[in-house]
Amino acid sequence: MAVHVVKSGENLWTIAQLYGVTVGALLQVNGLPQEGLIVPGLALYIPNDQLVNRYYKIKAGESLWGLSQRFQTTVETILTANPGVDPNRLYIGQEITIPTAIKLPLETLGFIVPYNPNAFIANLSTFANQLTYLAIVSYSFTEEGYAYNILEDREIILQSKLRGIQPLLMIRNFRNEDFDRQLVGRVLNNPTYRQNLISSLVNLALTRGYSGVSIDFEFIPPPQRNDFITFLTDLKSALGSLLLHVNVHAKTMDIPTNPIIGAYDYRRIGNVADIVAVMTIDYGYPTGPPDPISPAWWVAEVIRYSITQINPAKLQIALPLYGYEKTVPSNHTKALSVLAAQNLALTTQTPIQFDLAAKSPWFQYQANEQMQVVWFEDIRSYMEKYRLIDLYQLRGATYWQLSLPAPQNWSFMERNIAVKKY
């Protein structure tokens, strides 16, 4: 694989010639407009037949020869990729790069809010091979705990199964177009309402043909921390062989009284759930100051804390398929896909910057005499997150959300990730 960051004076034809690919391939893989607009700082993903780079932390007693055998490569290839590494002085925790033909094996999950099921199904083949699970965001619950359907999901369930994707019923504490802390607190605090929610969820999952349930309860009141665990434990028991997937807000320490993260007892949730997905997104949040959506330094901190509480083999992290455009200084926020963000820089002919600590692209431009700041993701930021997943040997990744085009991510996955299917 290769990434080319555009420099001033370059054009797509010269870049294509440099890498031995066609201009058409660059347009397609990177979602560029047909007129071939580029700007300095734009990161282009260049598909090629190079070996996959895997990332590894040295453990006690390991050698480069042993790793070369495990990854079906050679010591010489590993040394070439790691200048300065002495094979006779490896140390525990040392991070190395391993070029290999063996792709990174992952379980992936994409979310879809099915406002337009037909449009989604028409586009599903674009990334179907890159998904293990599909969480269909179509359910909420009443004040008495009865789960109910909001958006039609039956055809998406069918089509996902036909494409080898396991559909999950995703339920949120959603009311009046927002997450409702009172709603979830009321239901979790009442044993009868909890049981109503469990019974109705299991019934819906079975009758509609789901492979499991994905829980997204946000802003749970901290006093319901133990009630949430009781709910998950009883739900998992009732689900039987069906999968229990739980989404939790990201944190780097446990603060049980915090109104956003306090109710999530990572260790106990990890003991109950089949998969725990930490939402490593919205570090830069709507209406907040212009900040990266998912800065690499923060994601790494979240992972390092999470794996002290949750078995890495159960842990997924979230990758955003979106960016935020913010008006300064009001911080009025507009969400847009990563592709739309990239192409906004192209149409406004604005150079793209790259924050080295966050491993995130951004740019700013003037519109209607106001400064607009845009943070988003590109191939470099996605590659860094896959590096962290590999380095810490996590279960996989989630993607919010699939109606947002992200061609660089899907192209990278096709060539570098071995997505597990069941």
N, C-alpha and C positions, 0 to 999 in steps of 0.2 A: 504494500500500500504506500501511497505517497500523498502528502499534503503540500500544495503550492500556495504560498501567500503572495498575492499580486503586488507587484512593485510599480511605481509610477512609470508610464511609458509603455507598459506591456499590453498585449492584446491576446485574445483567445487563440488566434491562429499560431502565434509564436509559442504560446504555452503548450498547445497541442503538439506542435512539432518537437518541442523539448522532451516530451514524455512519450512520444510515439503513439498518441491516441488521436481520435478525430474530434473536431470542434463539436459535432453532434453529441458525442459521448459526454463531453464536459457539460454541455447544456442540459442533458437529461439527468445525469447523476447529481448535479448541483442545483437543478431547478431554476436555471437562469432564463431570463427572457430571451425570446428568439433573436432579438436584435443584437444579442451578445454584449450587453452592457457589463462592464466591470469597473471596480474602483480599487485604488491602493488599500491594502489591508484585508481584502476579501480572501477568505480561505477556500481553496478549491480542493475537493477530494478527487484524487486521480486513481481510478481503478487500474490495477495491474496484477501480475501473477507472482509478486514477491511472497516470501514466507510471512506467516502471521507472527506478530510479536506477542509473546506471552510474558507475564510479569510474575515474579516469584520472590518469596522471602526465604532465605536459607534457614534450615532447621539443623538441630544438633546432629552431627555425624554425616552430613551430606557432602557430596563432592560434585564437581562439574561433570565428571565422567558419569556418575550415577544419574544426574539430571539429564545429561545428553541421551542416555539410554531411555529414560522415561519419556522424554519429549521427542524421541526419534530424530535427533539432530547430532551434531558433533561438538566436541569441546572447542575446536577451532572456531566454529560459527558463533558459539556463545562468547568466547573471548573477544572476537571482532566486534560484537554488539555491546561489549562492556569494557571500554578502554580503561586501563588502570586497575582492573580487577586481577588480583594475584590468586591463581587457583590453589596455591598452597597456604593461603592466609584468609580463607573464608571465615566469616563470623556469623553467629546466630542473629537473625534479623536483617542481614544484608540483603538489599534489594537488587535483583538483577533482571535483565531482559533476556528472553530466550526465543530466538527466531526458530520457528518450527512449522510443519505442515498441519499440526494438530490445532484445530480451532478451539476457542474458549467455549466450553459447554455451559449453557445457561437455561434456566426456566424464566420465561418472560410473560408479562401480563400487560395487556393494553386495556384502557378504559374507553368506553363509548357512551355518550349520552344520546340516545336514539331519537333526536328530534326529527330526523329524516332517515328512516330505516332504509328506504330504497336507494338513496344516494350513498349511504355507507356500504351497503351490500355490493353496489356496483364498483366500489373502490377497494373492497376487502382483499381482492387478489393481490393488490400492490404490496401488502405486508403480511399476508396470511402465513407464509412460511417462516416468518420471524416471530410468531406468537405461539406460546404454549397455552395461555389462558386468555379469555376475553371477559372482562367484568362489565356487565351490561347495567348501566346506571339508570334503573327504572323504578326503584321502590323506596317508599318511606313507610311510616307507621303512625297510627292514631294515638291519642292520649291514653287509650286503654291497652295499647301495645299490639294492635292488629296490623300486620304488614299488608300493604296494598300497592297495586301497580299504578304508576303514573304515566309511563310511556310504553307504547306497544313494543313487545320484545320477541314475539314468537318466531317470526321469520328470521331474525338475526340468530336466535338459538339454533335453528335448523341449519342455516347456511354456515355458521361457524363449525358445527359438527361435521358437515360435509367437507370442510377444508382442514380437518384434523386439529381444530382448536377446541379446547375445553371451555364451555360457557359457565360463568359464575354469576349468580344472582347478587347484584350489589345493592345494599340497602344503606340509606343515610338518614340521619335525623333532620330531614329537610321539610321546612314548612314556610309558606309565604316567600318562596324563592331564596331561602337562606338556611344556614344551619341554626337549629333551635336548641339552645342549652337547656331550657326549661322542659322541653318535650322529652329529651333523652334522660334528664335527671328524674322526671316524674315516673317514667316507665321503669328505669333501672332500680329505683328505690322501692318499687312495689312488687312483691313476689308474684302476685296474680298477673299483673301486667307483663312482667318478665316472661312468665310461662305462656301468656297469650302470644307474645312476640316470637318465642321459640317455636311454638306449635304452628303458627301461621307461616313462619319462614320455611320450616321443614316441609309443610304441605305444598307451598308454592314451588319450592325447589324440585320436589318429586313430581308433581303434576305437570310442570312445564318442561321437565327434562334437563334441568341444570346439573352440572357436575359438582356443584358446591356453592358456598355462600361467601361473599366478600363484604366485610363489615367496615363501614366508614362513619363512625360516630365521632363527631368533632365538638370540641368545647364542652366535653362532659364535665359537670360540676365536680371538683375534687372530692367532696364528701361521698361521691358514688364510686370511688376508686375500687373498693372491695366488691361493690355490687356489680361492677363491670366484669370483674373476674368470675364472679358467680354465674353471671349471664353467659359468658363465653364457655365456661366449663360445662354448664347444662346444655348449651347449644351444641357443642362438639359431641356430647354423649348422644343427643337426639339425632344428629346428622349421620351417625354411624360411619359408613365408608365414604360419605360425601366430604369434600374438602372444606376446611375452615381457613379462610384467608382474612387477616386482620390488618387494616391500615392504621398507622399511628403517627402523630406529629413527631417531627424530628427534635431531638434534644441532645445535649452534651453532658448533662448531669440530671439527677433525679431531684425535682423540686415538688414534693407532693401537694403543696398548697397553691401552685401556680394555676391560674384559671385556664390556660391553654394546654399545658403539658402535664399538669399534676395528676390527672386521673389515669395516666398510662403507666402501669407497673410493668416495665419491659420484661423483667425476669419471669413474672407469673404469666403474662400474656404469651411469652415465648414457650413456656411449658405446656400451654393449652393448645395453641393454634398450630396448624400444619405449616403455615407460612405467615411471616410477619413482614409487612412492607412499611419501611420508614419513609415518610414523605419529605425527602431531601429537596424540597422545592419551596419557592416563595420566601427565600431569605430576603430578597427584595420583594416586598409585598405591595398589593394595590393601595394607592394613596400614601404609601410611605416614601421616603427619599429615594432617589435613583440609585439602585444597588443591583448587583448581579442576582439573577434568579436562583442560581444553584452554584455558588462559588466552590471551587475545588477544595480550598483549604477548610471550609466549613463542612463540606460533605465528608472529608477525611476525618475531621474531629467527631462528627456524628457516628461514623462507622466504628471508630476506635472505642467510643463509649458503648455503642450498641452491642458489640461482640463480647463485651464483658458481662452482658445480661442475657443475650440471645445467642443460641447456637448459630454460627455463621451459615450452616447448611440449611437453616430455615429463613434466612434474612434476604430480603430484596431492598434495593434502594430505588427511589423515584427519579426518572429523567424527564424533564419538561420538554414538551414539543412546542413551547410558546415563548414569547418574550413580552416585555412591557414597554410601551412608549409613554413617557411621563412629561407633562408640561411643567416647567420650572418657572416660578417657585411654588405654584399651587399643588404640584404633585398629582394633578388630575391624571388618571391612569387609563390607558387603552390597551387591552390585551390583543395580541396578534400572533399568528403562527411564526415559527422560526423562519420559514421560507418567506413569509410576507415581510418580516423584519429585515432579512437579508436584502430582499429586492427593493425595499423602501430606501435603503442606502444606495442602491444602484440607480433608481429612478431620480433620486435627489442629488446624485453624483457626490455623495458624502463619503470621505475616506473612513474605513472601519478601524477602530483601535482594538487592542487586545490587552486585557489586564493579566499580567503574568501570574500573580498570586491567585486570582480567582479562576484563571484559565477560561476566561469568558470574554466574548466580543461585545463591543458597544460603539455607539456613535452619537453625535449630536448635530442638530441642524436648526435653522430658524424657519418658523412658519407663522404667518400672521403676526409678525413682530414678537413672537414668543419662542423661547428656547425649548426644543424637544430633545429629550435624552432617551435613547433606546438601548436596553440590555436584552440580549437573546443568547441562543446557543448556536454553535456551529460544529463542524467536524472535529475541530481541536478540543472543544469542551466535551463533546460526546466521547472521544477517544480517551480523554483523561478519566472520565467516570468508568468506562469499561476497564481501564488499567487498575483502578481502585477495586473494582469488583473482583478482578482476577487476583490481585495482590493479596486481598483479605479472604479470598476463597468463599465469596458469598454465593447464595443460591441464584440470584439473578436481578432483574430490573423490572420496573413498571413504567408505563408511559401515559402521561396525561396530556392531551387525550387524542384519540385516533382520527378525529375529523380534521386535525391540524396537520397540514403537509410538512414533512420533514425528510425530504429525499436523501440527504446526505447520511442521516442515521440509518435508514433502511438499506441503502447501498453498502454502507460499511458492514452492517450486520450480515448481509448476504455473503460477504467474502471472508469475514473474520470470526463469526459466531456460529456455533453449532447449537441451534435452538432445540431443546428437548420436546418431544411429542409423545403423547400417551394415548 
